Amino acid sequence: MIVYGSSLSPFVRKTLTFINEKGLAAEHKPEQPQSTLPEFRACSPLGKIPGFADGDYRLADSSAICHYLERKYPAPALFPASAEDVGRMIWFEEFSDTVLIAAAGKVFFQLNVRPMVLKEQPDMEVVDRALTKELPPLFDYLERQIAGPFLVANQLTLADIAIHCPFVNLKLAGHPLDAQRWPKLGGYVAGLLQRPTFKVRDPKAAPQ
Ligand SMILES: N[C@@H](CCC(=O)N[C@@H](CS)C(=O)NCC(=O)O)C(=O)O
């Protein structure tokens, strides 16, 4: 199994964490988005990360990859049993993949990618708006949803794996979640990050 893409991408982090929780072994090749590496482009026609290969089988998109893995390698189950809980899990995954990653990604892009990779000045208005206007209502919503260590069915699912990823980007950007303002969410994310399977790093990357 091979996963292409830097784990600085929340979608790559989701995929690698899911694989770790499944107890599967995968080679990690931290390609950048739009890499022209032919093996990567064979997996990811749009050039987005992650790309994925399991032998001759190739796939792109973190959600598609996780759904494939759950069917192919059912134990341990990372999807819940009931239709209701599956629906709720997919809701939280979508919530993360769309609005949460979009807002957190603005902070990470401006404060990390622009200065460190593109050698450009960050737009601090974008950062400020994301931190003060866009993210707080999303955190408020999650704070109301959390009633234990996991979001759905009292077990670790793709929902938790997906939701925690943008919080890693916020921390890397120097804006970790304010656990005083959102105590349940803070405890929930910290609990997940203590799992050894959630300690995802790019090969040769500096410790976070
Ligand atoms: N829905 C995709 C989104 C993947 C995605 O947008 N990855 C970003 C990096 S965080 C990317 O490769 N962007 C480059 C581009 O859009 O050209 C997934 O879940 O894998």
The ligand as an ORCA input file, in Angstrom:
! r2SCAN-3c Opt
* xyz 0 1
  N     -11.745     15.779     -1.467
  C     -10.314     15.588     -1.525
  C      -9.605     16.903     -1.300
  C      -8.094     16.808     -1.505
  C      -7.452     18.189     -1.583
  O      -8.125     19.185     -1.899
  N      -6.160     18.231     -1.272
  C      -5.457     19.503     -1.398
  C      -4.346     19.623     -0.367
  S      -4.985     19.874      1.261
  C      -4.805     19.570     -2.767
  O      -4.198     18.630     -3.205
  N      -4.928     20.735     -3.424
  C      -4.275     20.973     -4.679
  C      -5.231     21.358     -5.761
  O      -6.449     21.487     -5.510
  O      -4.762     21.546     -6.875
  C      -9.918     14.540     -0.495
  O     -10.680     14.290      0.454
  O      -8.847     13.913     -0.647
*
